[in-house]
Amino acid sequence: MKKIFFLSFLIIVFLFVQCTKDENTESSPFILLRTGDTYTANESKIPVGGQLKFGISAVGDGFAITNLTIKRIATSNTIIELDKGLYIKKGGIDTVFTFTKGLSESETWKFSILNENRDTASVSILVLLGEGSAYGDINYFPNITIAYQNNTEFPHYLDLHSGTTYNETTITGNEANIDLISYYYLSSGTSSPTLSCPGYNSAAGYYPEFSEWTTKNSTQYDYSTTDNDLISAAQFDASQNDSLMVTSYIPNSVSGTCKFCYTGKVIPFKANNGKYGLIKVIRADETETGSIEISVKIQQ
């Protein structure tokens, strides 16, 4: 009996020591910004509306990378451009992000990663405001009809960049082009015409085929601006370049789905490739067999 007790004690001690060792293991994750003519350099002077391009490479030092955060730190406020949960065990991060220069005289862009050992790494770059403006041209698609989940009359899938719609037959081979889908449901009892995207997890509940797609684009919708009617239909109609699209998008309040997209609503969005745009709801049915009619303006 004493031997059994002693053996059990040793096992407990071993497990405690092992856990303590694992918890105290230190790692040194690493993140860097790419350099070269393709990317925005430190202390670059970029006019308002000009493109910012950052290339990021990061490793977790033996632990999975679990979070990536991008912050735009200006004189008066800090905007979280991205706060994304991840689980990248091997290979690390090697990707490119594009943004647009704001009105601030200076912006510090901070890129941070967190690994599963709770260790962090970050890198920053300073961007200054240049002279003039660099607002760009847009594409305009005045009338697009997209079906809800149980509608068989209209197409279900939309490429926001070209305005092209696809149905169940034509979608094969074009999955990587899709930025927007729509469905209708009751949100806590409230009628909700909804815009979403293939990359949003809940969308697969309405479109099960997304589970088989190898590329699922994530479009981010600014629900705060939409809910509070900060952009009017008249402003949408009057916009001739991308200035309103860039300045109206608030990254602190975005999601891969936008609820309550009623007639007359204007929805700022950011596509998977970093292009900004606006959607105006012309008509929104409030039944699962209905459809939504929209106008789209997006950066070229």
QUIURGI-V722029 format. One record per backbone hydrogen bond with DSSP energy under -1.0 kcal/mol. CO is the residue of the C=O (numbers start at 1). NH is the residue of the N-H. If there is no record, write none. Layout:
# QUIURGI-V722029
CO:NH
CO:NH
This chain:
# QUIURGI-V722029
1:5
2:6
3:7
4:8
5:9
6:10
7:11
8:12
9:13
10:14
11:15
12:16
13:17
14:18
15:19
16:20
17:21
18:22
19:23
20:24
30:59
32:57
36:39
41:44
44:128
46:130
47:50
48:134
50:101
52:99
53:40
54:97
55:34
56:95
57:32
58:93
59:30
64:116
65:88
66:86
67:114
68:84
69:112
70:81
70:82
71:110
72:79
73:108
77:74
79:72
79:81
82:70
84:68
88:65
93:58
95:56
97:54
99:52
101:49
105:129
107:127
108:73
109:125
110:71
111:123
112:69
113:121
114:66
114:67
115:118
119:115
121:113
123:111
125:109
126:43
127:107
128:46
136:242
137:300
139:298
141:296
144:294
146:292
148:151
155:147
157:166
158:179
158:180
159:163
164:159
166:156
166:157
167:171
171:174
174:177
175:178
180:158
181:196
183:194
185:192
187:190
190:187
192:185
193:261
194:183
195:258
196:181
197:200
200:203
201:204
202:205
203:206
203:207
207:210
208:211
209:212
210:213
217:199
220:270
221:223
221:255
222:226
223:227
224:228
225:230
226:229
232:236
233:237
234:238
235:239
242:246
243:247
244:248
250:253
253:224
255:221
258:195
260:262
262:265
265:281
267:279
268:222
269:277
270:220
271:274
275:271
276:299
277:269
278:297
279:267
280:295
281:264
283:293
287:290
288:150
290:148
291:285
292:146
293:282
293:283
294:144
295:280
296:141
297:278
298:139
